[in-house]
Amino acid sequence: MQVLSISALKGGVGKTTVTLGLASAAMQRGLRTLVVDLDPQGNASHGLGVVGDYNSSVAEIISKPKHSVILKGTLASTWAKGQTGRLDVMVSQPRLLKLNITNPSFKKLWNLEEALSKVEADYDLVLIDTPPNINALTRMAWVASDRVMLVTEPTIYSLLGIDTALKAFTQLRKEVNRQVALFGIVINRLRPSLAEHQYRINELEEHYADKLSDVVIEEKSSLSQAQGAGRSIHSWPGQAAAKLAGAFDQLLEEVIQAFSADDTRRIEQSRSSRDRNRFAHRTREVPGPEKLKGRRAATNPITAQPERVEMVDNPPVSPEYEDAFNELLKQTLTKKQLEELKGNKEED
């Protein structure tokens, strides 16, 4: 099982949207996926089709990380209906606010790690949506993770937010858990037609070129529409949604490759005494074939791709309205996109 935290120390940059996009891509790939919603707002839980007031949630799980409590606070996403993949959610509740203190004890920082160790054999990938601050919940998530993804948007505040997050991450890695690594920085909510966004991207590349992901997520209404409807971006109709789904597929592939690099390093290098911690519970080395059990015995879980039920692609509009729809779609394209479309038609 591999664990990825998706974080941002500034609100409104779309980290929950990135979490849901990766969850959609993982389900499409056939990975057994768990989303841990550590944000008290609960947007990831709602987006995954889990709503209501529950007696058990992730608040109870990290307070008392026992297997019975974990089962009560973990629910199936409605996205998984009609699919062979598994997608579960450790649901959020406003009660989490009481746990998001500024100075948690060293031992409490490992509570989520202990909870995830109880379900290690049940999932291939865990995605943790964190609050937009560096208090207890975000630090718990980072301690329990193999990799941390930082999300930003191309605005004037992007450099400041990333710099603060990197300093906080470096400090936590040095003082608490040396096994967690940085995946990189993902630029979200890009509007290519804005000169300001292009300028800020150049600025980010100048300062963090070695840390930036190759995938940039554009701002499209399809994302908010799918999230509001409680549906995955891969099931949402339209060309824009298909393009976004492809971007999240590519981002997930980058994440899997990063995990593979970590696995190779851990096999080649034994963990030194300074890297061990008596509070760690989850196995971070790659198990050999003789150690795998049950469904994990067949192959490496992160690359497992079981057969899936193919969903029928419905056209976004009825055939009689297709011409009007295409004309309306052209009005939303940039000049460059129109020229590319015209060039493709001439080639055909």
N, C-alpha and C positions, 0 to 999 in steps of 0.2 A: 504493500500500500504506500502510495506517495501522497504527500500533503503539500498543498500550495495555498499560501495566504495572498489575498488580493487587497491591497491597502492604498490609502491616500490620507495624508494629514490635513487635507483641505476638502470640505464638503462640496458637493455639486459637480465633481469631475467625472462621475459615471462609473465608479468602481463596482457598484452593484450590477450595472448593465454589463460590464465586462465579465463579472462572475456568472451571470445568467447566460451570456453568450458562450462561455467556456463549458458550462453545464450542458447546454444544448448540443455543442459539438461533441462532448464526451458521450452523451447518450446516443447520438447518431453513430458514433464509432463503436458502440457496444460495450463501453466500459461501465463497470459497476461503480457508481459515483455517489458520494455523499457531500451535500452542501451544508456547511455549518454557518448559520446566520448569527453572527455575534454582534450585529448592529441592532441596538434597542429599537430602532424605527421599524425593523422587520420587513423592509422592502423586498429582500430576496425571498423570504418565506411567502409573501403575497404573490410575487411574480411567478413562483413555482406552483401556485394553485393551492397553497396551504393557508387557510384563513380561519379565524375563530379564537376563542379564549380557552387555553389549555391548562390543565392542572400541572402538567410537566412540560418543561421546555429546556432549552440549552442553559438557562439560568440555574435550574435544579441540577443539570448534568455536571456543570463545572463546580457547583457547590458540594455535590455528593456524587463523585464519578463511579457509581456502582452499575453493574450490568443491567439490573432491573430498572433503574432510573433512566439509563440510556435508552432502553427499549421504549419506555413510555414517552420520552421526549423526542423520538425520531419517527417521522411520518413519511409516507410515500408521496411523491409529487404526482399531481394529476398529469404531468407531461408524459409519464411512463405508460399511460393507458394505450393499448394497441401496439406497444413496442416490446421487444424482448429484452431490452436493456433495463438496468435498474437505476433509479434516481430517487434518493431519499434526502430528507431535510431534518437537521436538528433545528427545530423551530425557535424563533426569537420571541421575546416578550418584553414589554417595558420594564419588567422587574430587573432586567439586566443592568439598568442604570445604577442600581444600588451596589452592584458588584464592580462597576467601572471606577474604582478608586484610584487615586494618584500614586499611592505608595503601597502596593501589595507586598506581602512577604515573599521571600525567595521561593519557599515551598509552594505557595498558592499559584505561582506562575507556571507550575508543571501540572496543574489540575486537568487542563484540556488534553495535554499529552497523555495523562493516565487514562482519561475517558476514551481517547482514540485507540489506545492499546487494547481495549476490551473488544473492539470491532475490527481489529487489524486484518483478520482473515476474510471479512465480509465485503471489502471494497478494494477496488483498484486505485481509485483517485478520490482525494478529499479536497474540496475547495472551501476556503474560509473567507467569508465576507466580514471585514473588520469595521469598527467605527472610525470616523475621521478624526482621531486623536491618538496620542501615544500613552494613554492610561492603561489600566490593568488588562482590559480585554484584548487590545491590540498586541500587547506584549505576551499575553498567554498564547495568542494565535501564532506569533512568530516563534516562540519557544517550541511549539508543537509541530512546526513546519519543517519540511526539507528545503523548500524554496519560498522566497517572498517576491511577489510582483508589485511594483509601484505604478500606480496609474496617475496620469496627469493630463491636463488639457493645454492646448497651445495659447496661453494667455500671459499677461504681464506678470502674474503671480506664480507661474509654473516653476521657474528656477528656484525661487525662495522655498516653495513647498517641497520640491525634490531634495534640495540641500538639507532641509530640516529632517526629512524622513531618512536620508542616508546617514546622517550623524546619529540619529536615534537607533537605527538598525545596527550600525557599527558598534555602538556602545553595548547594546543588548547581546550581540554576538560575542563580544569580548568578556562580558561579565556573567552571562547566564548560560548560553548554549552555543558552543563553537561549531556544532554540526549543521546549523541552518546557514543557507547561502542565498545570495541575491540572484533572482532570475534575471531581472532587468527592469527597464522602464517602458511602459506602454503608453503611447499618445492616443488619447480618446477624444471624441467629439470634434474631430477636424472638419472644418468647412473650407475646402480647397480654393473656393473663389475669393476668400478673404485674404488680402495682402498681410494683415496683421498675423493671421495664423501661420502663413508661410514664413514670416519673419521670426516668429517665436520658435518654429520648428528648427530653423537654421541656428538659432541661439542655443536650443537644447542639444543639437548635434555638435556644436562647437564645444560645449562643456561636458557632455556625457555620451560622446559618440560610441564608446566601447560598451555602454550599458543600455543603449536604446534597442528595443525590439525592431525587427524589420517590418512588423505588421503595425499599421496605423488604422485605427477605427474611425470611420467618417460618421458625422452626425446625420442621422436619417430618422425621419418620422416613424419608419417601420419598427425601429427598436422600441420606442415608447409605446407604440400601438400594440405590439406583441406582448410587451411586459404588462400593459394595462389589461389586456384580455386574458392574461394568465396562460399564454402560449409560448412555445419556443420559437426562436427566430428561424429555425430550420423548417418549421411547419407554416410559417407566415407566407402568404402569396405575394408575388410581385418580383420584378427584377432587382429592385433595391434590397429587398430582404435576402434574395439569393446571393447577392454580392456580399452582404454583411455576413451571411452564414459561411461563405467561403473564407472570409477574413478570419473568422473565429476558428474554422478548421485549421487554417495555417498557424494561428497563434497556439492552438492546442498542440500541434505538431512540434512547434518550437519548445513548448513546455516539456513534452515527452522526451525530446532530444536532450534537454538540459538534465532531466532526471537520469537518463542513460549515462550521461557524462559523470554524474555524481556516483552512480552505481559502479562504473569502471574504476573511478578513483578509490572508492571504498574497498574494492576487491584487491587492488594493487597495493594499497597502503593500509597497514594495520593502524587502528586508532591508538594514539599515544595516551599516556595516563592523564595528561591535562585536558584531553577531550572527553574523558569519561565523567559522568555525573550520576550520583546515586539516586537522583530524582527522575532520571530518564526511564521510561517504561517501554516505549515502542522500539521494535527492532529496526535499525536503520541500515544494516547491511543487507545485501542481496542474498536471499536464501538459495542454497543449492538444490538440485532436483530431489535429493534425498530428504530435504526438510519440508518440501511443499506437501500440502495435504488437500484433500477434497478437490474443489473446482480449481484451485491454484496449481494442481499437480501437472496439468497438461502443458502449460506454457507460462512464460513470464506474464503476469497479470496486466501490466501496463500496456502490453501490445496485443492483448486478447481481442479478437474481433469475431464474436459469434454471429451466426446467421440472424438476420433481422427481418421483421415484417416490413415489406416495402409499402410506403404510403403512396397513395394515388395523388399525383400532382394535378390539382384542379386549376384551370386557367383563372387569372385574376378577374376577368370580366366575361360576360356572355359573348358569343360570337357576333351577335348583331350590334354590339356596342364596341367591338374591337377597334374599328377605325377611329371613332371618337376618342377612345381611350389612348391610342397611340399618338394622336394629335395633341392631347393634353399632356402626355408624357414628354413630348418634344419641347414643350414650353418650359419644362423644369430643368432641361439640360443646359449646360454651359456652352459657350461658343465652341470651345475646343471639343467637347463631347459630340456636338452636332457635326463638326467637320470630320471627326473619326467615324461617325455613323454613316455619313455620306460617302466617305472613302471606302468603307466596307461594302456598301451597296454597289458602288461602281466596280469593285473587284469581282463581286458575284456576277 
